[in-house]
Amino acid sequence: MVEDGGSVSPLKIAQSAGILDWSHMVIFEDGTVAAEFNRDAPRIARLGEYLAFKSRGILPSAPRFHPLYQRAILEELENFEAVTILEVEAAVTEADLIAETDKSLGSALKACGRAGGMRRARLILKADNRLDNKLKGLARKLVQNGISREALSALKATGKTIDGSRPLNLLEEYLISTEEFIRIDRRTRALAPDQAFATLERAYENKKARIASAASANSPW
Protein backbone atom coordinates (compact mmCIF):
# COMPACT_ATOMS: atom_id res chain seq x y z
CA MET A 1 0.00 0.00 0.00
CA VAL A 2 1.02 3.63 -0.58
CA GLU A 3 0.25 6.46 1.87
CA ASP A 4 0.18 10.05 0.61
CA GLY A 5 -1.08 12.79 2.94
CA GLY A 6 -3.27 10.35 4.84
CA SER A 7 -4.70 8.79 1.70
CA VAL A 8 -3.94 5.08 1.32
CA SER A 9 -4.06 3.30 -2.04
CA PRO A 10 -2.68 0.09 -3.57
CA LEU A 11 0.82 0.16 -5.01
CA LYS A 12 0.31 0.08 -8.77
CA ILE A 13 2.99 -1.55 -10.88
CA ALA A 14 2.96 -3.07 -14.33
CA GLN A 15 1.56 -6.59 -14.58
CA SER A 16 4.93 -7.83 -15.86
CA ALA A 17 6.87 -6.06 -13.07
CA GLY A 18 7.83 -7.19 -9.58
CA ILE A 19 9.38 -5.85 -6.38
CA LEU A 20 12.81 -6.93 -5.23
CA ASP A 21 15.32 -6.40 -2.46
CA TRP A 22 18.83 -7.21 -3.62
CA SER A 23 22.03 -8.44 -2.01
CA HIS A 24 25.57 -7.84 -3.20
CA MET A 25 28.15 -10.63 -3.26
CA VAL A 26 31.58 -11.06 -4.82
CA ILE A 27 33.12 -14.49 -5.52
CA PHE A 28 36.92 -14.37 -5.65
CA GLU A 29 39.31 -16.69 -7.47
CA ASP A 30 40.39 -18.46 -4.26
CA GLY A 31 36.78 -19.50 -3.54
CA THR A 32 36.17 -16.84 -0.89
CA VAL A 33 32.80 -15.12 -1.08
CA ALA A 34 32.29 -11.63 0.34
CA ALA A 35 28.67 -10.66 0.95
CA GLU A 36 26.78 -7.86 2.62
CA PHE A 37 24.45 -8.92 5.43
CA ASN A 38 20.89 -7.75 4.87
CA ARG A 39 18.10 -9.46 6.83
CA ASP A 40 15.48 -8.20 4.38
CA ALA A 41 17.20 -9.48 1.24
CA PRO A 42 18.21 -12.91 -0.09
CA ARG A 43 21.02 -14.40 1.99
CA ILE A 44 24.11 -16.25 0.91
CA ALA A 45 22.84 -19.56 2.31
CA ARG A 46 20.26 -19.60 -0.51
CA LEU A 47 22.78 -18.81 -3.25
CA GLY A 48 23.69 -22.46 -3.83
CA GLU A 49 20.07 -23.43 -4.46
CA TYR A 50 19.68 -20.48 -6.83
CA LEU A 51 22.79 -21.41 -8.82
CA ALA A 52 21.67 -25.05 -9.06
CA PHE A 53 18.24 -23.94 -10.30
CA LYS A 54 19.66 -21.54 -12.89
CA SER A 55 22.25 -24.03 -14.16
CA ARG A 56 19.46 -26.54 -14.87
CA GLY A 57 21.44 -29.73 -14.35
CA ILE A 58 24.91 -28.42 -15.25
CA LEU A 59 25.99 -28.50 -11.59
CA PRO A 60 25.91 -31.99 -9.99
CA SER A 61 24.60 -30.49 -6.74
CA ALA A 62 23.91 -27.13 -5.16
CA PRO A 63 27.13 -25.37 -4.03
CA ARG A 64 27.41 -24.86 -0.28
CA PHE A 65 28.86 -21.73 1.29
CA HIS A 66 30.34 -22.00 4.77
CA PRO A 67 31.19 -19.15 7.16
CA LEU A 68 34.73 -18.45 8.24
CA TYR A 69 35.57 -18.19 11.91
CA GLN A 70 38.52 -16.58 13.61
CA ARG A 71 39.03 -19.82 15.52
CA ALA A 72 37.88 -23.43 15.23
CA ILE A 73 34.54 -22.93 16.95
CA LEU A 74 33.16 -26.39 16.15
CA GLU A 75 36.31 -28.03 17.43
CA GLU A 76 35.79 -26.28 20.75
CA LEU A 77 32.17 -27.47 20.80
CA GLU A 78 33.23 -31.07 20.15
CA ASN A 79 35.74 -30.87 23.00
CA PHE A 80 32.87 -30.50 25.46
CA GLU A 81 31.94 -33.75 27.18
CA ALA A 82 28.35 -32.55 26.89
CA VAL A 83 26.37 -29.33 26.45
CA THR A 84 24.25 -28.71 29.52
CA ILE A 85 22.65 -25.38 28.51
CA LEU A 86 21.88 -24.05 25.03
CA GLU A 87 20.59 -20.51 24.57
CA VAL A 88 18.88 -19.65 21.29
CA GLU A 89 17.55 -16.22 20.29
CA ALA A 90 15.85 -15.15 17.06
CA ALA A 91 13.07 -13.04 15.62
CA VAL A 92 9.88 -15.12 15.61
CA THR A 93 9.50 -14.33 11.90
CA GLU A 94 12.61 -16.47 11.33
CA ALA A 95 10.99 -19.58 12.86
CA ASP A 96 10.52 -21.37 9.53
CA LEU A 97 14.21 -20.96 8.68
CA ILE A 98 15.25 -22.39 12.04
CA ALA A 99 12.74 -25.22 11.57
CA GLU A 100 14.84 -26.37 8.61
CA THR A 101 17.32 -27.63 11.22
CA ASP A 102 14.88 -28.57 13.99
CA LYS A 103 11.10 -28.48 13.56
CA SER A 104 10.43 -28.50 17.29
CA LEU A 105 12.66 -25.48 17.87
CA GLY A 106 10.95 -23.61 15.03
CA SER A 107 7.53 -24.45 16.47
CA ALA A 108 8.62 -23.24 19.91
CA LEU A 109 9.64 -19.87 18.48
CA LYS A 110 6.28 -19.54 16.72
CA ALA A 111 4.49 -20.41 19.96
CA CYS A 112 6.41 -17.69 21.82
CA GLY A 113 5.31 -15.16 19.22
CA ARG A 114 1.66 -16.20 19.52
CA ALA A 115 1.71 -16.34 23.32
CA GLY A 116 3.10 -12.91 24.02
CA GLY A 117 2.85 -11.12 20.71
CA MET A 118 6.63 -10.88 20.77
CA ARG A 119 8.82 -10.05 17.81
CA ARG A 120 11.85 -11.78 19.29
CA ALA A 121 12.19 -14.80 21.56
CA ARG A 122 15.00 -16.30 23.62
CA LEU A 123 14.83 -19.97 24.50
CA ILE A 124 17.05 -21.53 27.17
CA LEU A 125 17.28 -25.31 26.89
CA LYS A 126 18.70 -27.31 29.79
CA ALA A 127 19.74 -30.96 29.75
CA ASP A 128 18.24 -33.15 32.48
CA ASN A 129 21.11 -35.60 32.14
CA ARG A 130 24.54 -33.96 32.22
CA LEU A 131 25.90 -36.72 29.96
CA ASP A 132 23.11 -36.33 27.39
CA ASN A 133 24.54 -34.99 24.13
CA LYS A 134 21.27 -34.00 22.44
CA LEU A 135 21.91 -30.29 23.03
CA LYS A 136 25.44 -30.65 21.69
CA GLY A 137 24.05 -32.24 18.55
CA LEU A 138 21.45 -29.50 18.16
CA ALA A 139 24.09 -26.79 18.56
CA ARG A 140 26.25 -28.47 15.92
CA LYS A 141 23.38 -28.73 13.45
CA LEU A 142 22.39 -25.08 13.93
CA VAL A 143 25.94 -23.92 13.25
CA GLN A 144 26.34 -26.12 10.18
CA ASN A 145 23.00 -25.25 8.57
CA GLY A 146 23.66 -21.90 6.90
CA ILE A 147 19.97 -21.04 6.50
CA SER A 148 19.16 -21.60 10.17
CA ARG A 149 22.43 -20.09 11.40
CA GLU A 150 21.86 -16.79 9.60
CA ALA A 151 18.38 -16.56 11.15
CA LEU A 152 19.79 -16.61 14.68
CA SER A 153 20.76 -13.52 16.65
CA ALA A 154 22.28 -15.55 19.50
CA LEU A 155 23.51 -19.12 19.95
CA LYS A 156 25.35 -19.81 23.18
CA ALA A 157 26.32 -23.12 24.73
CA THR A 158 27.52 -24.03 28.21
CA GLY A 159 29.63 -27.14 28.06
CA LYS A 160 30.93 -29.64 30.59
CA THR A 161 34.71 -30.04 30.61
CA ILE A 162 37.25 -31.75 32.87
CA ASP A 163 37.80 -28.41 34.60
CA GLY A 164 34.09 -27.65 35.04
CA SER A 165 31.55 -25.69 33.00
CA ARG A 166 32.58 -23.24 30.27
CA PRO A 167 30.50 -20.91 28.04
CA LEU A 168 30.92 -20.79 24.26
CA ASN A 169 29.38 -18.16 22.00
CA LEU A 170 28.91 -19.96 18.70
CA LEU A 171 28.23 -16.80 16.67
CA GLU A 172 30.74 -14.43 18.24
CA GLU A 173 33.80 -15.54 16.31
CA TYR A 174 32.59 -14.87 12.76
CA LEU A 175 35.26 -13.40 10.51
CA ILE A 176 33.44 -10.18 9.63
CA SER A 177 34.28 -6.70 8.45
CA THR A 178 32.28 -3.63 9.45
CA GLU A 179 31.97 -1.36 6.43
CA GLU A 180 30.00 1.72 5.40
CA PHE A 181 27.72 1.37 2.37
CA ILE A 182 26.03 4.13 0.38
CA ARG A 183 22.33 4.06 -0.45
CA ILE A 184 20.97 4.88 -3.89
CA ASP A 185 19.04 7.77 -2.32
CA ARG A 186 17.66 8.83 1.06
CA ARG A 187 14.21 7.33 0.50
CA THR A 188 15.35 3.76 -0.03
CA ARG A 189 17.40 1.17 1.81
CA ALA A 190 18.77 -0.14 -1.49
CA LEU A 191 22.54 0.16 -1.84
CA ALA A 192 24.39 1.72 -4.75
CA PRO A 193 25.69 -1.38 -6.62
CA ASP A 194 29.06 -0.11 -7.86
CA GLN A 195 29.98 1.24 -4.44
CA ALA A 196 28.73 -1.93 -2.73
CA PHE A 197 30.89 -4.21 -4.89
CA ALA A 198 33.91 -1.94 -4.40
CA THR A 199 33.39 -2.05 -0.62
CA LEU A 200 33.23 -5.86 -0.61
CA GLU A 201 36.41 -6.09 -2.68
CA ARG A 202 38.21 -3.70 -0.34
CA ALA A 203 37.07 -5.68 2.72
CA TYR A 204 38.38 -8.89 1.14
CA GLU A 205 41.78 -7.37 0.40
CA ASN A 206 42.04 -6.00 3.95
CA LYS A 207 41.17 -9.39 5.49
CA LYS A 208 43.05 -11.59 3.03
CA ALA A 209 45.74 -12.73 5.46
CA ARG A 210 43.19 -13.63 8.14
CA ILE A 211 40.97 -15.39 5.61
CA ALA A 212 43.84 -17.69 4.66
CA SER A 213 44.21 -18.92 8.24
CA ALA A 214 40.55 -18.90 9.23
CA ALA A 215 38.82 -22.10 10.26
CA SER A 216 35.77 -23.21 8.32
CA ALA A 217 32.64 -23.82 10.38
CA ASN A 218 32.07 -27.25 8.83
CA SER A 219 35.58 -28.59 9.29
CA PRO A 220 36.43 -31.29 10.17
CA TRP A 221 32.82 -32.54 10.43
Protein Blocks (a to p, Z undefined) as FASTA:
>chain_A
ZZeehiacdddddfkbccdddddddddfkopacddddfkbccfklmmmmmmmmnnomamb
dcddddddfbdfklmmmmpmbdfbdcddddfklmmmmmmmommlmmmmmmmmmmnopabd
cdddddfblkbcklmmmmmmmmmmmklmmmpcbdcdddddfkbccdddfklmpccddddd
ddfblkbcbdcfklmmmmmmmmmmmmmmmmmmpccfkbcZZ
